[in-house]
Amino acid sequence: MKSKSFIWLAVLALLAAVFLGGCGSSGSEEPEEKAKPVSVAEVEKGNLVLTVDIPAAIDARMVVDVVPKTQGMARVASVHVKEGQRVKKGQILVQLETRELKAQLQQAQAALVSARNALVQARSGIEQAELSYNNAKTNFERMETLYQQGIISQQDYENAKMQLEIARSTYEAAKQQVQVDPDTGYQYLEAQVKQAEANVELARANLDNARVVSPISGTVVALNVDPGEMAASVPVATVMDMDMVIASAKITEKNVNSLKEGQEVLIKIASLDDFEGTYKITKIVPAADNSKTYKVEVSIPNEKHAIKPGMSAIIEAATKEIKDVMLLPRDAVVKRSGRDVVFVVEDDKVEAVEVTPGESTDELIIIEKGVRVGDKVVTAGQHLLDDGDTVVVRGGGGTQ
């Protein structure tokens, strides 16, 4: 029993010594400062590209309302396409009835034959009358000479003179009948023939145009007639070319001279799974509209027709490039007592350095003075720092 009591007393004495020793040492040491985790980036020289986001609307490159070219009213015989169908240039959309159009062509052709016959007959009749007149004139001149020589009687002379007058009257009457002008000849009848020929061509064109075809390759987006309905000079269908779409926007006078045709821009379409793509400006209208803005167009290939006319888009365009400047991530600059400061890391300590910031983008900012190229600046955790804090760098990198 005595030996066990001795052992317990020894253990208690040892524990008391350890406890008292620990209490004594804690009073003699200061608490260690806890380092704050941060990320850093080095100040770098580079170029800053300023951009502008311009709201835009997507339009089809070409939209055509297809109107029958036939004159007057015509009944629809058949419709060969449906809405949403892709068609090629020259493909038939609607067929109009042709019975009346064929009859009109036949009438025009008959009128042309009649006009040509009239011209031929007029030429033949006048030529015959002219020949008779010339013969009578020659005969009279001969008879007049013989009469003056006393070879023929006055009766023979008077008969020759009468024949000449009859031939002249017949000739003049023939010319008057077909309205032949001494200077223009058969112009009237020839004009009649030309008019008849034009009427034939018009009737033939009307018949050909009974096949209403698509003037472009594209997609039928509207059909306005059904078989049996009357079609006049109004659209029977609308065809839209969606293989190429246009992002159309308006820019202010502030930015119009910063953009140029052929410049590459970024197109963003949020409704299309955050679609993004780089394309070129194809048109800048140099004159302002009534709203004092300038129209800008960007052409976008769209073979799969995923981009639909009417969608909203953003055109991100570079307006200015500032070269050879000091750059930092924009978030590195924070406000302290109304001043712009960054936290520069050196030997695991930070110093709050006042800086003069310049122009910026969403990601980068120009530092005009206050730091030097190569300085390590806090880019994450800076909002929790004070001048002189101890830090531990968890990550870092450049400005890019």
C-alpha positions in Angstrom: 0.0 0.0 0.0 2.8 2.4 0.8 4.5 1.8 -2.5 1.3 2.5 -4.5 0.7 5.8 -2.6 4.2 6.9 -3.3 3.8 6.3 -7.0 0.5 8.4 -7.2 2.2 11.2 -5.3 5.1 11.2 -7.8 2.7 11.4 -10.8 0.7 14.3 -9.2 3.9 16.2 -8.5 5.1 15.8 -12.1 1.8 17.0 -13.5 1.9 20.1 -11.2 5.4 20.9 -12.4 4.4 20.7 -16.0 1.3 22.9 -15.5 3.2 25.5 -13.5 6.0 25.5 -16.1 3.5 26.1 -18.9 1.8 29.0 -17.1 5.1 30.7 -16.5 6.2 30.5 -20.2 2.9 31.9 -21.6 3.3 35.1 -19.8 6.8 35.8 -21.2 6.0 35.4 -25.1 3.9 37.8 -27.4 1.1 36.2 -29.6 2.3 35.5 -33.2 0.6 37.6 -36.0 -1.5 35.6 -38.4 -0.6 36.0 -42.1 -3.5 36.9 -44.5 -3.7 34.9 -47.7 -3.6 36.9 -50.9 -3.1 36.6 -54.7 -0.7 38.9 -56.5 0.1 40.1 -60.1 3.1 41.9 -61.4 2.9 45.3 -62.9 3.5 44.9 -66.6 4.0 47.1 -69.6 1.5 46.5 -72.4 -1.2 47.9 -74.7 -4.8 48.5 -73.5 -7.6 48.2 -76.1 -10.7 50.1 -75.2 -14.0 48.7 -76.5 -17.6 49.7 -76.7 -20.7 47.4 -76.5 -23.3 48.3 -79.1 -26.8 46.8 -78.9 -27.8 45.3 -82.3 -30.7 43.5 -83.9 -30.4 40.5 -86.3 -31.9 41.0 -89.7 -32.0 38.7 -92.8 -29.6 39.7 -95.6 -32.5 39.8 -98.0 -36.3 39.6 -97.7 -38.4 39.6 -100.9 -42.1 39.9 -101.2 -43.0 37.8 -104.3 -45.7 39.6 -106.5 -47.1 38.1 -109.7 -45.8 39.9 -112.8 -49.0 39.2 -114.7 -51.2 42.2 -115.5 -54.6 42.3 -113.9 -56.3 39.6 -111.8 -55.5 35.9 -112.1 -56.8 32.8 -110.2 -54.4 30.6 -108.3 -54.3 27.1 -109.9 -51.9 25.5 -107.4 -49.4 26.2 -104.6 -46.1 24.3 -104.8 -44.4 25.2 -101.4 -45.2 25.5 -97.8 -44.1 28.0 -95.1 -40.6 27.1 -93.7 -39.5 25.4 -96.9 -36.2 26.2 -98.4 -36.3 27.1 -102.1 -33.8 27.8 -104.8 -33.8 30.8 -107.1 -36.2 30.2 -110.0 -38.2 27.5 -108.2 -41.9 27.7 -108.8 -44.0 28.9 -105.8 -47.4 29.4 -107.2 -49.1 28.5 -110.5 -51.8 30.8 -111.9 -54.5 29.7 -114.3 -53.5 30.1 -118.0 -56.6 29.7 -120.0 -57.4 33.4 -120.4 -53.7 34.2 -120.8 -53.4 31.8 -123.7 -56.4 33.4 -125.3 -54.9 36.8 -124.9 -51.7 35.6 -126.6 -53.6 34.1 -129.5 -55.5 37.4 -130.0 -52.2 39.4 -129.9 -50.6 37.0 -132.4 -53.6 37.4 -134.8 -53.5 41.2 -134.6 -49.8 41.0 -135.4 -50.5 38.9 -138.6 -53.2 41.5 -139.6 -50.8 44.4 -139.1 -48.1 42.8 -141.1 -50.5 41.9 -143.9 -51.8 45.5 -144.0 -48.2 46.8 -144.4 -47.5 44.4 -147.2 -50.7 45.2 -149.0 -50.1 48.9 -148.6 -46.6 48.7 -150.0 -47.8 46.6 -152.9 -50.8 48.9 -153.7 -48.8 52.0 -153.5 -46.0 50.6 -155.6 -48.5 49.5 -158.3 -50.1 53.0 -158.2 -46.8 54.7 -158.4 -45.8 52.5 -161.4 -49.0 53.3 -163.2 -48.5 57.0 -162.5 -44.9 57.0 -163.8 -46.0 55.1 -167.0 -48.9 57.6 -167.6 -46.5 60.5 -167.0 -44.0 59.1 -169.5 -46.7 58.5 -172.0 -48.1 62.0 -171.6 -44.7 63.6 -172.1 -44.3 61.6 -175.4 -47.8 62.5 -176.6 -47.2 66.1 -175.7 -44.1 66.2 -177.9 -45.9 64.5 -180.8 -48.9 66.9 -180.4 -46.5 69.9 -180.6 -45.1 68.4 -183.8 -48.5 68.1 -185.3 -48.2 64.3 -185.5 -51.2 63.5 -183.3 -54.6 65.0 -182.9 -55.7 67.2 -180.0 -58.1 64.4 -179.0 -55.2 62.0 -178.5 -53.3 64.6 -176.5 -56.3 65.2 -174.3 -56.7 61.5 -173.7 -53.1 61.1 -172.6 -53.4 64.1 -170.3 -56.6 62.6 -168.7 -54.8 59.3 -168.2 -52.0 61.1 -166.4 -54.5 62.9 -164.1 -56.3 59.6 -163.3 -53.0 57.9 -162.5 -51.8 60.8 -160.3 -55.1 60.8 -158.4 -55.0 57.1 -157.9 -51.4 57.3 -156.6 -52.3 60.1 -154.2 -55.4 58.3 -152.9 -53.4 55.2 -152.3 -50.8 57.1 -150.2 -53.6 58.9 -148.3 -55.4 55.7 -147.6 -52.4 54.2 -145.7 -51.3 57.5 -144.4 -47.9 57.5 -146.0 -46.0 60.7 -145.3 -43.6 61.9 -148.1 -40.8 62.1 -145.6 -41.5 59.1 -143.3 -42.8 56.7 -145.8 -44.7 53.7 -144.2 -44.0 54.9 -140.6 -47.6 54.7 -139.5 -48.1 51.1 -140.6 -44.7 50.1 -139.4 -45.6 51.5 -136.0 -48.8 49.5 -136.0 -46.7 46.4 -136.7 -44.3 47.2 -133.8 -47.2 47.8 -131.4 -48.7 44.5 -132.4 -45.3 42.8 -131.8 -45.1 44.4 -128.4 -48.6 43.2 -127.5 -47.5 39.6 -128.5 -44.4 39.9 -126.2 -46.5 41.2 -123.4 -49.1 38.4 -123.7 -46.3 35.8 -123.9 -44.7 37.3 -120.8 -48.0 37.2 -118.9 -48.3 33.6 -119.8 -44.8 32.8 -118.7 -45.3 34.8 -115.5 -48.2 32.6 -114.6 -45.5 30.5 -113.1 -44.6 32.6 -110.0 -41.1 31.7 -109.1 -38.7 32.7 -106.3 -36.3 35.5 -107.3 -33.8 34.4 -104.7 -32.6 31.2 -102.8 -34.0 31.3 -99.3 -36.7 30.2 -97.0 -40.5 30.7 -97.5 -41.6 32.6 -94.4 -45.1 33.6 -95.6 -47.7 32.2 -98.0 -50.7 34.5 -98.6 -52.8 32.6 -101.2 -54.6 29.2 -101.6 -55.7 27.4 -104.7 -58.8 29.1 -106.2 -58.1 32.5 -104.8 -57.6 35.6 -107.0 -54.1 37.0 -107.1 -53.5 40.6 -108.0 -50.5 42.9 -107.6 -50.0 41.9 -104.0 -47.4 39.5 -102.5 -48.4 35.8 -102.8 -45.3 34.8 -100.7 -42.3 36.1 -98.9 -38.9 34.5 -99.2 -36.0 35.3 -96.8 -32.3 34.7 -97.4 -31.0 33.5 -94.0 -27.7 32.0 -95.2 -26.2 35.3 -94.2 -27.7 37.5 -91.5 -26.9 41.1 -90.6 -26.2 42.5 -87.1 -27.5 46.0 -87.5 -26.8 48.7 -84.9 -26.7 52.5 -84.5 -23.7 54.3 -83.0 -23.3 57.9 -81.8 -21.1 60.6 -83.3 -18.7 59.9 -80.4 -17.8 56.5 -81.8 -18.5 56.7 -85.5 -15.0 57.8 -86.4 -13.5 55.1 -84.1 -14.9 52.3 -86.3 -14.1 51.4 -89.9 -15.4 49.0 -92.5 -13.5 45.7 -92.5 -12.7 46.0 -88.8 -13.1 42.8 -86.8 -15.6 42.9 -84.0 -17.0 40.4 -81.5 -20.7 39.4 -81.9 -22.5 38.2 -78.8 -26.0 36.6 -78.8 -27.1 35.7 -75.3 -30.3 33.9 -76.3 -28.3 31.5 -78.5 -26.4 29.7 -75.7 -24.2 32.7 -75.2 -23.0 32.6 -78.8 -19.8 34.5 -79.6 -18.0 35.0 -82.8 -15.6 37.4 -84.6 -16.7 39.0 -87.8 -16.1 42.1 -89.9 -18.0 45.4 -90.2 -19.4 45.4 -93.7 -21.1 48.8 -93.8 -21.0 52.1 -92.0 -23.5 54.6 -93.3 -21.7 58.0 -93.3 -24.8 60.1 -92.8 -26.7 60.4 -89.6 -30.4 59.6 -89.4 -33.1 61.6 -87.7 -32.0 60.3 -84.3 -28.5 61.7 -85.0 -27.0 58.1 -85.0 -25.1 56.2 -87.7 -26.0 52.7 -89.0 -23.4 50.0 -88.7 -23.8 46.5 -90.2 -21.9 43.3 -89.5 -22.4 40.3 -91.9 -22.6 36.8 -90.2 -22.6 33.5 -92.1 -25.6 31.4 -91.0 -25.6 28.2 -93.0 -27.5 26.2 -90.3 -30.0 29.1 -89.8 -29.4 28.9 -86.0 -29.3 32.7 -85.8 -32.9 34.0 -86.4 -33.9 37.4 -87.6 -35.3 39.4 -84.7 -32.8 38.2 -82.2 -30.9 40.7 -80.1 -27.1 40.9 -80.2 -24.2 42.9 -78.8 -21.4 44.2 -81.1 -18.2 44.6 -79.1 -15.9 46.8 -81.1 -12.4 48.2 -80.3 -12.5 52.0 -80.4 -9.0 52.9 -79.2 -5.6 51.3 -78.4 -3.3 52.9 -75.8 0.3 51.5 -76.2 3.2 50.9 -73.9 1.5 51.6 -70.5 1.7 50.1 -67.1 -1.2 47.7 -66.5 -2.8 45.9 -63.6 -6.0 44.0 -63.0 -8.7 46.5 -62.4 -9.7 45.0 -59.1 -6.2 45.6 -57.7 -7.1 49.3 -57.1 -9.1 50.0 -54.0 -10.3 53.1 -52.1 -8.7 54.1 -48.8 -9.7 57.4 -47.2 -10.8 58.7 -50.6 -7.5 57.7 -52.2 -6.8 55.1 -55.0 -4.3 52.7 -53.6 -2.8 49.3 -54.3 -1.1 46.9 -51.9 2.5 46.2 -52.9 4.0 43.0 -51.4 7.6 42.9 -50.3 9.1 40.4 -47.8 5.7 39.0 -46.8 4.5 42.5 -45.9 2.2 44.9 -47.8 2.5 48.6 -48.3 -0.5 50.7 -49.2 0.8 52.7 -52.2 -1.3 55.6 -53.6 -1.5 55.4 -57.4 -2.9 57.5 -60.3 -5.2 55.3 -62.4 -5.9 56.0 -66.0 -8.4 54.5 -68.5 -9.6 51.0 -68.0 -11.6 48.1 -69.4 -13.6 45.5 -67.5 -10.4 43.6 -66.7 -7.4 45.9 -66.8 -6.5 49.4 -65.7 -3.7 51.8 -66.6 -1.5 52.9 -63.7 0.0 56.2 -64.6 2.2 56.6 -61.5 2.8 55.2 -58.0 4.2 51.8 -58.9 7.0 50.3 -61.1 7.1 47.5 -63.6 7.7 44.3 -61.8 6.1 45.3 -58.5 4.0 42.6 -57.0 0.5 43.9 -56.3 -2.3 42.2 -54.4 -5.2 41.2 -56.7 -7.3 39.1 -54.3 -7.8 39.7 -50.6 -6.9 43.4 -50.9 -10.2 44.6 -49.4 -9.2 43.0 -46.1 -5.7 44.5 -45.9 -4.2 47.4 -44.0 -0.8 49.0 -44.5 1.9 46.8 -43.0 -0.1 43.6 -42.8 1.7 40.2 -43.1 0.5 38.2 -46.0 1.1 34.8 -47.5 0.8 34.6 -51.3 -1.5 31.8 -52.4 -1.4 32.5 -56.1 -0.2 35.1 -58.6 0.5 35.9 -62.2 0.6 38.7 -64.7 -2.1 41.0 -65.9 -3.2 38.8 -68.7 
